[in-house]
Amino acid sequence: MLYLVSIALILLYLLLDLYKTKQKDYLSYALPKLLMFISGCLADWSLAKLEFIQFAADGPTLPFWLVLLWLLFSITFEQCYRWLSGKLKVAALLGGLFGPASYWAASKLSAVSIQMPVEFTLLSAVFWAVLFVAFIKKRPLAT
């Protein structure tokens, strides 16, 4: 039941965000969000398949909660990190530090276990730094 409520709220947010966007080209609005969502899910799936991490609900796919988390993150990323526009070095630093830190925090909640700590941290830091730089706009965003 909680998953259904989560999905409904995420979709409601997406629809409201889409409604209030000033862009007329909805594809250019949605494509970066979709690319981030797919990139994140693929990265986490790859890390699990390569046994750098293991999810508590171990299975052939990503846990549903993680897919929802990536969906929400990709939808809200531009709004949350708008202040990093044009600050690519800061974006890389923050992504590289706090991306891996979120997995370490999840490991303390027993949602994920980190199998190869050094290798995982290095790979994850690079992934998150590149993700932030790739999706931060280099120009000021219109509100």
N, C-alpha and C positions, 0 to 999 in steps of 0.2 A: 504493500500500500504506500509506503514511504517513497519508493522509487517512482510510482505513478504521480505522486504529488510533486516530486522533484522534476520529473520530465515536464509536467504541465507548467510549472513555474518557469523553467528554463525556456520553454517554447513561448510562453507569454512574454517574457523579457525580450526574446529575439523578435517577436512580432512588434512589440512596442518600439524597440530600437529601430527596426526596419521602417516602421511608420513615421518616426520622427526624423529619420535621416534626410538630409537636404540633397543627397545625391539622387539623380534621376536614373542613373545606371545601377540597378540593383546587383548586377553581376559583379561589377567592380567593388561593390560594397561587401558582398558575401564571399567572394573568392578568397581573399586573404584569411578570413575566418575559417573557411573550409580547409585551406591548405595547412593552417596551423593545427587544426583538429586532427587531420590525417597524419601530419608529421609527428605530433605528440603521441598519438596512439601507436604508430609504427615504431617509434623510438622505444616506448615502454615495452611493446610486444617483443622487439628485438633484444632488449636487455634481458627480458625474462627467458627467451629462447636460448640465448647465449649463456644463461645461468649466472649472470652478474647479480640479478635480483630474483627473488621468489615471492609471489603474492600469497597471502594467507589462504585465499580461496584459489588454490592452484588448479589450473585447468588449461585446456588448449587455447583459450582466448583470454583477453584482458577481463578483469573483474568489472562488472557493470558500473559500480560506483566510480571506477577510474575513467571509464568512457564518459560518464556524465560530468566528471570533474574537468576532463579535457574539453568537452563541449562548452561548459560554462566559462572556462578560462579563455578559450579562443573567441568567444562572443564578447567578453568584457575586456579583453586585453587592450584594445585601442583606447578605450575610455579610461581605464585605470592607469595606463602608462603614457598618456598623452604628454605629460610633463617631461618625458625623456626625448621628445622630438628634437632631432639634431644633435643629441648628446650620445653619440654611438659608443664612445669609450666607457661612459658611465653605464650605458645599457648593457654592454658586454660584461662589465665588472659585476653589476647587480645580478644579471642572469647567471653568470658563472658561479657566483657565491650562493645565492638563495635558491636556485634550482635544485642543486644537490642537497641543500639543507632541508628542503621540503621532504625529500625521500628519507633522510635521516630522522626527521621528526615522525614520519609515518612508521618507521621501523620501531620507534619507541612506543607506538600505539599498537604494535603487532600486526599492522596491515600489510607490511612488506618486510622481508628480511634481506639484508644486503650480504651476498655471498662472497664477493671479492671487493672488499672495501676500498682499497687504493685504486684499483682499475676502474671500479664503478664511479668513484668520485671524479677521477680525471675525465673519463668519457662523458659523464653527465655534465660536468662543468663546461666542457667544450660544446656539447649539444645546446645547453641552455644559453650560453653566450652567443652562439650563432643564431639561435632562435630569436632572442631579443633583438639583435642587430638587424636580422632579416625582416622583422615585422615592425620595427620602429620607423615611423615616417621620418623622412629627412627634411621635411618642410613643416611649418606650423599647420596644425589641423584647424579646419573651420568647425565652429561649435554649432 
